[in-house]
Amino acid sequence: MYLSDHDIRDMPKQYRTNFVNSLSGFKSANLIGTRSQSGCNNLALFSSAVHLGANPALMGIISRPDSVTRDTLTNIRETGYFSLNHVHKDMIEAAHQCAARYPSEVSEFDAVGLTPQTSQHHPAPYVKESHVSIGLKSREIMTIAVNNCYLIIGEIIEVKIENEAIQKDGTIALEAIQTVTISGLDHYHTTRLIHQYNYAKPDRPLSIKK
Ligand SMILES: Cc1cc2nc3c(=O)[nH]c(=O)nc-3n(C[C@H](O)[C@H](O)[C@H](O)COP(=O)(O)O)c2cc1C
């Protein structure tokens, strides 16, 4: 099948949303934890987290336009902090429910039965049930002019992770801790590692890392 830009534009709205949301392939599944200025903990499901750099350690998330109330975006703007918590197999239902539009004064933690955890070094709440939690300080919020979305760039302040999850080269064994991945807006997947490769060089055949 061939689809032109016109074909995509002419799709029924929900069909187009599902189609385009699937095109970028598998995405990460994270719960973004924030706290409002009045002290209400907020949790929202985001599949747009991206690695932006390792030194300084930066990550980005994309927020939808603030034409309606966006608690995550508002809280980050007002407090400057957010947490990113991996979704694993046993918390998929609670995580997906966090995408529901609860009023600002309702904490999704209470609504879906997840546990907020605080840290001395970071004011935004973590999800206790998560196997990887990352505390970030907002460094830059960029407007994406073409669609009024926002790229929120955070610097990593601290990471909470089980010792066994970190391999000897520093890579996190995501599969071992059952971190899941998302496709589209409502498909959740477990993963199966194929191979880990050594650094690719033009003058050397590719080899599997032992
Ligand atoms: C699978 C999935 C992925 C999502 N990813 C994002 C995302 O990356 N950015 C975003 O702004 N909203 C995303 N959403 C929508 C938010 O979860 C939803 O708007 C939520 O109500 C936001 O809550 P908040 O107002 O507390 O921030 C996603 C929803 C689902 C179901």
The ligand as a Tripos MOL2 file, in Angstrom:
@<TRIPOS>MOLECULE
LIG
   31    33     1     0     0
SMALL
NO_CHARGES

@<TRIPOS>ATOM
      1 C1          0.4340    5.2450   25.5950 C.3       1 LIG1
      2 C2          0.3030    6.7230   25.8730 C.ar      1 LIG1
      3 C3          1.3950    7.5480   25.6710 C.ar      1 LIG1
      4 C4          1.3090    8.9360   25.9140 C.ar      1 LIG1
      5 N1          2.3990    9.7290   25.7160 N.ar      1 LIG1
      6 C5          2.2960   11.0730   25.9030 C.ar      1 LIG1
      7 C6          3.4040   11.9120   25.6540 C.ar      1 LIG1
      8 O1          4.4960   11.4750   25.3120 O.2       1 LIG1
      9 N2          3.2330   13.2550   25.8420 N.ar      1 LIG1
     10 C7          2.0470   13.7970   26.2690 C.ar      1 LIG1
     11 O2          1.9470   15.0210   26.4210 O.2       1 LIG1
     12 N3          0.9830   12.9940   26.5250 N.ar      1 LIG1
     13 C8          1.0850   11.6620   26.3540 C.ar      1 LIG1
     14 N4          0.0150   10.8520   26.5950 N.ar      1 LIG1
     15 C9         -1.2190   11.4660   27.1100 C.3       1 LIG1
     16 C10        -1.1560   11.7560   28.6020 C.3       1 LIG1
     17 O3         -0.8700   10.5680   29.3390 O.3       1 LIG1
     18 C11        -2.5020   12.3300   29.0660 C.3       1 LIG1
     19 O4         -2.7630   13.5220   28.3350 O.3       1 LIG1
     20 C12        -2.5560   12.6310   30.5340 C.3       1 LIG1
     21 O5         -3.8960   12.8920   30.9000 O.3       1 LIG1
     22 C13        -1.6800   13.8130   30.9170 C.3       1 LIG1
     23 O6         -1.8430   14.0420   32.2840 O.3       1 LIG1
     24 P1         -1.4580   15.4000   33.0000 P.3       1 LIG1
     25 O7         -2.4930   16.4380   32.6260 O.co2     1 LIG1
     26 O8         -1.5360   15.0000   34.4360 O.co2     1 LIG1
     27 O9         -0.0990   15.7780   32.5530 O.co2     1 LIG1
     28 C14         0.0790    9.4810   26.3710 C.ar      1 LIG1
     29 C15        -1.0230    8.6430   26.5660 C.ar      1 LIG1
     30 C16        -0.9150    7.2750   26.3220 C.ar      1 LIG1
     31 C17        -2.1160    6.3900   26.5420 C.3       1 LIG1
@<TRIPOS>BOND
     1     1     2 1
     2     2     3 ar
     3     2    30 ar
     4     3     4 ar
     5     4     5 ar
     6     4    28 ar
     7     5     6 ar
     8     6     7 ar
     9     6    13 1
    10     7     8 2
    11     7     9 ar
    12     9    10 ar
    13    10    11 2
    14    10    12 ar
    15    12    13 ar
    16    13    14 ar
    17    14    15 1
    18    14    28 ar
    19    15    16 1
    20    16    17 1
    21    16    18 1
    22    18    19 1
    23    18    20 1
    24    20    21 1
    25    20    22 1
    26    22    23 1
    27    23    24 1
    28    24    25 2
    29    24    26 1
    30    24    27 1
    31    28    29 ar
    32    29    30 ar
    33    30    31 1
@<TRIPOS>SUBSTRUCTURE
     1 LIG1         1 GROUP 0 **** ****
